Amino acid sequence: MKHNLSLIVAVASNNVIGINNSLPWHLPEDLKRFRALTTGHHIIMGRKTYESLGRLLPGRTTVIVTRNKDYSLEGALVAPSLVAAIALCQNDEEPFVIGGAELYQDGLKLANKLYMTEVELDVAGDAFFPTVDLNHWQETSREAHTSAQGLPFNYITYSRKS
């Protein structure tokens, strides 16, 4: 059986998604959308992404991917790989990969949906989103927005071409 898997990411014009384990911008509108889309679902993240959040996000089942066999966290599921993490989400019709860069790289090969917030900004960073091969993806929606701080951004949804 094919599992659904979605990636959700905010990415700068130069493909930066993070610096020093944090977001390089403050975009409350995007955080609100993230919460609306992921609440009630499994969110799959790497250990460093979890540690940058510093807490379990309410209303979601957290799945942490780590190579550390002894890692455990009360209230979260732990898996040694993305494939193992996806297997823990089999009762969820739409689990989400929420970072970091390495999981996005693996997830891009397995996902069938991509929620991207394109932040119209070039920023310094040390974590990057992989280049999306648009031959494999179909844009299904695009909404242009400007944040309360005047930062332009776009919500774009892609579905994998069959």
C-alpha positions as CSV (number, residue, x, y, z in Angstrom):
1,M,0.0,0.0,0.0
2,K,1.3,3.4,-0.9
3,H,1.4,5.8,2.0
4,N,0.6,9.5,1.7
5,L,3.5,11.8,2.8
6,S,3.5,15.6,2.7
7,L,6.5,17.9,3.1
8,I,5.9,21.4,4.6
9,V,8.6,24.0,4.4
10,A,9.3,27.7,4.4
11,V,12.1,28.5,2.0
12,A,14.0,31.7,1.1
13,S,14.6,32.7,-2.6
14,N,18.1,31.2,-2.3
15,N,16.8,27.9,-0.9
16,V,17.8,28.7,2.7
17,I,15.5,27.0,5.3
18,G,17.5,27.7,8.5
19,I,20.6,29.1,10.2
20,N,22.0,27.9,13.6
21,N,18.9,25.6,14.0
22,S,16.4,28.4,13.7
23,L,14.3,30.1,11.1
24,P,16.0,33.1,9.5
25,W,12.7,35.2,9.5
26,H,9.7,35.9,11.7
27,L,6.5,35.1,9.8
28,P,3.6,34.6,12.2
29,E,1.2,34.1,9.3
30,D,3.2,31.1,8.1
31,L,3.3,29.6,11.6
32,K,-0.4,29.9,11.8
33,R,-0.8,28.1,8.5
34,F,1.7,25.4,9.6
35,R,-0.4,24.8,12.8
36,A,-3.7,24.7,10.8
37,L,-2.3,22.1,8.3
38,T,-0.4,19.9,10.7
39,T,-2.8,19.8,13.7
40,G,-4.3,16.3,14.2
41,H,-1.5,14.7,12.2
42,H,1.9,13.1,12.7
43,I,4.9,15.4,12.2
44,I,8.1,13.8,11.3
45,M,11.3,15.7,12.1
46,G,15.0,15.1,12.7
47,R,16.4,15.3,16.2
48,K,18.0,18.7,15.7
49,T,14.8,20.1,14.4
50,Y,13.0,18.8,17.5
51,E,15.7,20.3,19.8
52,S,15.4,23.7,18.0
53,L,11.7,23.6,18.8
54,G,12.4,22.6,22.4
55,R,9.0,21.2,23.0
56,L,6.4,18.8,21.6
57,L,3.8,20.7,19.5
58,P,0.3,20.4,20.8
59,G,-2.4,18.5,18.9
60,R,0.1,16.5,16.8
61,T,2.0,13.2,17.2
62,T,5.7,13.9,17.0
63,V,8.0,11.3,15.3
64,I,11.7,12.0,15.8
65,V,14.2,10.5,13.4
66,T,17.6,9.9,14.8
67,R,20.5,7.5,14.3
68,N,21.0,7.4,18.1
69,K,19.6,4.0,19.1
70,D,19.3,5.1,22.8
71,Y,17.3,8.3,22.1
72,S,13.9,8.4,23.7
73,L,11.5,11.2,24.5
74,E,8.4,10.9,26.6
75,G,5.4,11.7,24.5
76,A,7.1,11.2,21.1
77,L,7.8,8.3,18.8
78,V,11.4,7.7,17.7
79,A,12.5,6.0,14.5
80,P,15.9,5.2,13.0
81,S,15.0,6.3,9.5
82,L,12.4,8.2,7.5
83,V,11.0,5.0,6.1
84,A,10.6,3.6,9.7
85,A,9.0,6.9,10.8
86,I,6.5,6.7,7.9
87,A,5.6,3.2,9.0
88,L,4.7,4.6,12.5
89,C,2.2,6.9,10.8
90,Q,0.1,4.3,8.9
91,N,-3.2,5.3,10.5
92,D,-2.7,9.0,9.5
93,E,-4.0,9.9,6.1
94,E,-1.4,12.8,5.9
95,P,1.7,12.7,7.9
96,F,4.1,15.7,7.4
97,V,7.9,15.9,7.2
98,I,8.8,19.3,8.9
99,G,12.6,19.2,8.7
100,G,15.5,19.4,8.7
101,A,17.4,19.5,5.4
102,E,18.5,15.8,5.4
103,L,14.9,14.5,6.0
104,Y,13.6,16.9,3.3
105,Q,16.2,15.4,0.9
106,D,14.9,11.9,1.6
107,G,11.3,12.9,1.9
108,L,11.3,14.6,-1.5
109,K,11.7,11.1,-3.1
110,L,8.8,9.7,-1.1
111,A,6.3,12.5,-0.7
112,N,3.2,13.0,-2.9
113,K,2.5,16.5,-1.7
114,L,4.6,19.6,-1.0
115,Y,3.4,22.7,0.9
116,M,5.9,25.4,0.3
117,T,6.0,28.9,1.7
118,E,8.3,30.9,-0.6
119,V,9.8,33.8,1.4
120,E,10.9,36.5,-1.0
121,L,14.2,37.1,0.7
122,D,17.8,36.2,0.2
123,V,19.2,35.3,3.6
124,A,22.4,33.7,5.0
125,G,21.9,30.2,6.2
126,D,23.5,26.8,6.9
127,A,20.5,24.6,6.0
128,F,19.0,24.4,2.5
129,F,16.0,22.9,0.9
130,P,16.9,20.5,-2.0
131,T,16.1,21.7,-5.5
132,V,12.6,20.5,-6.5
133,D,12.6,18.9,-10.0
134,L,9.4,20.4,-11.4
135,N,9.2,17.6,-14.0
136,H,7.9,15.4,-11.2
137,W,5.6,18.0,-9.5
138,Q,2.4,19.8,-10.5
139,E,1.7,23.2,-8.9
140,T,-1.9,22.9,-7.7
141,S,-2.3,26.3,-5.9
142,R,-0.5,29.5,-5.3
143,E,-1.4,32.5,-3.1
144,A,0.6,35.7,-2.8
145,H,0.7,37.4,0.6
146,T,2.6,40.2,2.4
147,S,3.3,39.8,6.1
148,A,2.3,42.4,8.7
149,Q,6.0,43.4,8.6
150,G,5.9,44.0,4.8
151,L,7.7,40.8,3.8
152,P,6.3,39.3,0.6
153,F,5.7,35.5,0.5
154,N,3.8,32.9,-1.4
155,Y,2.0,29.7,-0.4
156,I,2.5,27.1,-3.1
157,T,1.1,23.6,-3.1
158,Y,2.5,20.9,-5.4
159,S,1.3,17.4,-6.0
160,R,3.5,14.6,-7.4
161,K,2.7,13.9,-11.0
162,S,1.6,10.3,-11.4
